[in-house]
Amino acid sequence: MKRNNENTESKNFKLDTMLQVLALLSGDGCSIGGIAARMNTTERTAYRYLRSLRESGFRIGKEHGNIYLEAVPEHFARITDNVGVTPKEWRLIADALDAVDDPLKPGLKRKIEGRMGGQIPELPVIRQQESRNIHDLSRAIEGKKQVVLHQYSSSNSETVSDRRVEPIAFRNGNRCVDCYEISSHRVKTFKIPRIGTVEVTPENWQFEKKHRTEPYDLFGMSSDTLIHIRLRLTMRAANLLKEEFPLSKRLLEPEDSEHFIFGTDVRDVKGIGRFILGLHSEVEIVDAPELEAYLRREAEKLHRKWPIV
């Protein structure tokens, strides 16, 4: 009877419990006492967990009292291999390779092509240059070197010029980089697509103590205030939001098969407001009175400029 009870427990072994135990056994592994403590159970039950895993095809090893995951069943390996890195993520890795000049590059690219099931198309020249610029800026940040942003196109001053800066950090999914501009003695944000080329100079940072960056929201806006917004987006609007502002992905919650709820704190409503103005029929304001007031003001400006006759 006791054996039958144990078999029943093994069959009823919950998936979430199995995944938790697998997580504990991955990497350096865990002792049987550690498994029991982390799972809030007895060591006897912890041994039953291990037996259930073995019965499911997992190979469990033990060394110096540490129990670890030695091998996984083929069907489980296929699942983890597929979901570990998505095709879009492999594409992103492949894009980044275009900015690298390394003898390992061809071999790594062939491996990625194998994962993606076909040859990786070459990036457009503009995207290749952006990748190289990100790579050079990363190298400068790591080495604390000054750089020259050649042919930077500024929408504020409406000029195209070279800027000598000390790059500090990327933000907004590597779409922007915060830099200390030496000529203006200020920390400014530069948009990667507006940079022509990046020249990493031999000169080290000289103004590190002045590298004080302001807090930004995911739309690139800065201020000392926080304004909460809550929006309802169509699937199309949600997809466009993720593409334009990648960090918004974790803030989108599906409401039904066709709509998403987006909630976050912003530092200025202008950033998200500009996005909504281009997709006003796809976005509904759930709770954001300041954002609604901003959009009304912008709509009035449009009406005055192009009145309905």
N, C-alpha and C positions, 0 to 999 in steps of 0.2 A: 504493500500500500504506500509506503514511504517513497519507493522508487517511482511509482506512478504519479505521486504528487509533484515530485521533482521534474518529471517529464512534462507535466502540465504547465508548471511554472516556466520551463524552458520554451514551450510552444507559445506561451503568452508573453514572452519577453518583448517589451515595448521597443519600438524603433528608436524613440528619442533617448531611451536609456542606453541602447546599444551604441548610438552615435556618441553619447557622452563618454562612454567607456573607451571607445576607439580614439577619441580625442586625447584621453589621458595616456593611452598606450603609444601614441605617435611620438616621434622625436626621440627623446631620451628615455621615455617610458615612465613607469611608476611602480612603487612597491604595492604588495597586496593590501598592506595597512593604509597606504595612501589612497588607493582606489576606494576602500571602504569609507575612509574619512570624507573624501570628496563627494562620494555618492550618498553619504549619510546613511550607511547601512552596516551590516556585520561583515567580517572577513569571510564567513561561510557563504554569504550571498555573493560576495565579490568573486569567490571561486566559481560559483554557479554562472556568473556573468561570463567568465573566461571560458567555461565549458560550452556555453551557448555559442560563443563566437567561434570556437573550434569546430563545433557541429555545423556551423554555417560556412565553413571553408577557410576561415582566417587562421594563419599560422602564427602562433604566439611563442615568443622566445623569452628566456630568462637568463640574466647575468648579474652576479653579485647582488642578488636579492631584488633586482629591478626587472619588472616584466614589461616587455615591449612588443610592438607589432612588427613581426618579421616579414610577413607577406600577406597579400590580400587576394581573394578569389578573382579569377579573370573577369567575370561580369562586373564586379565592383570596381576593378581597376579601370574598365572601359568607361564607367559612369564618371568616376572622379577625374579621369583624363579629359573627358569631354567638357565637364562643367568647371574644371580648375581654371582654365583660361578660355574665354569665349573667342569665336572667330574675330569679332571686332577688336578684342584685346590683342590678339595676335597681329592684327592689321596695324594697331598702334605701335606695337613693338617693332614691326617691320618698318614703319615710317621713321621711327627713331634711329634705326640703323643707317638710314641714308645720310645722317649727319656725322657718322663715325668713319674714320679712316683707320682701319685696323686689319691685319692679316687674317683674323678670325672671322671677319664679316661674311665672306662668301659661304663658308661652311654653316654658319649660324642661319644665314638667309635660306639655304637649302633645307635646313631642319624646319624652319617656320613654314616654308612652302609645302613640306610634307604634312604638317599639321593642318594647313589650310586646304589641302587637297588640290593644289594647283600653283602655277607660277604667280608670284606677286607682281602686279603691274607697277611700273615705275611711277613715282610721285610726280605731279606737275612740277615744273621748275620752281614756281613760287613757293610751293609747299616744301620743296627740298631746301630752299634758302632759309625758310623759317626754322626748319629742323636744325640746320647748321648753326643758326643764330642762337637757338636755345641751348645747343651743345656747347658753344663757345662761352655763353653767359654762365652756364653751369660750371664750366672749368674755371672761369674767372672768380666766381663766388667761392668755390672750393679753395682756390689758391690765393684768395684775397688780393686780386689784381684789378687795376683800373682798366677800363675799356673805352673805346671810341665807338659810339653808335653812328655809323656813317649814313648820311642821307635820311635822317629821321624826319618823317612828315608829321608836323604838328597841326592838329585842327584848331588848337587854341590861338596860336600865333600866326597860323596860316603861312608857315614857312617850312622849307626843307633845308636842314643844316646838319652838321656833325656835332655830336654832344659827347664830351668827355665826362665819364661818370664812374662811380664805384657801385657795381651791382650788388644788391643786398639779398633779395629773395624774390621768388616767383609767387604769383597768386592767380586766382581765377583759372585753375587748370592749365597753368603755363601760358596763358594768353597775354599776361602782363608781367612786368618785372619792376620792382621798386629799386630805385637807384638814388644815390647821393650825387647830384649834379654839381660839379666843382665850380662852374662859372656863376651859378645863382646861389650857391651855398645852401641848397634846400634838397630835401628828399622829394623826389617826384616819381610818378608812375608812368612808365613807357609801355605802349602796346606793341607786342612782338610783330604783328603784321606790318606795322608802320616803319620798322627798322630795315634799312637797306642791307647793310652787312655789319658784322661785329668784329672789331679788331682788338684782340687781347694784348695789352701792352706789358712791358717788363716791370712797370712801376707798381709797387705795392699800394694798398689802401693807405691813405694819409689822414682820413677823417672818420675813422671807425666810431669814435665817441659821439659823432653827430648822426649816426645811422639810426635815428629814431623814427620808426614807421608809424603812421596813424592807423587806427583800426578801420578796416574796410568790410563792407558786406559782400555777398557773392556777386552783386551787380557792379562792383567797383566804386561804390559811393562811400564817402567818409564823413563822419561827424561824431560828436560826443553823445548823441541821442540814439535811442533805439525805438523803432516804430514797428509794432506787430501788424502783420498782414495775413489774411487768410482768403484764398482764392479757390474757385472751382474752374478747372480747365478741361476742355475737350482733349481727346487723345492726341489730336494734331497739335494743339497748343502745348501739351505736356512734352511731346517729342521735340518740338522746336526749342522749348525752354531747356531741355537736357542737352541738346546739341550746341546751343549758344552759350549756356552757362552750366558746364558739366557738374559742378558741385551741387546743383539743385536736385540731382537725381535722388539723393537720400532723403529729401524733404517731401517727395511726392508720394501720396498715399492713394491707392485705387479706391474710388467710391463705388463704381459699378464697371461694367464692361466697356463703357465709353467715356467715363469722366474720372478725373483725379482731383484730389484736394491738395493744395500747396500752402503750407504755413511756415512762416519764418519771421525773424526780426530784421528789418533793414535800417540803414542809417540815413537814408534819404529816399523818398518815394519816386524821385525822378528816374532812377535806374530801372525799376520794374515798370514804372509808368510808360517809359519809352517802348518797352517790349509790348505792353498791352495796347498801346495806340496802333500798333501794326496788326493786332489780332483782336480787336475789341469785340467782335462777334463770337469769339471762341473762349472768352474769359468772363467769368461772373465774380463780382466782389462779394464775398461772404461776410467778411468783417475787416474793414480797413477804411475808416472815415477820412483820414488824411489823404490817402491815395485817391479816394473817390473825389474829394475836393480838388486835388491836383488835376485829375482827368477832366473834370467839369471846366476848369479854367482853360485847359488846353483846347477843349472842344469849342469853347466860346471864341478863342483866338482863331480857330479854323473857320468858324462860321462868319466872323467879321472879315476874314481874308477872302473867303469864297462863299458869300451869302447865297442862300437858296432863293431863287427867283421864280 
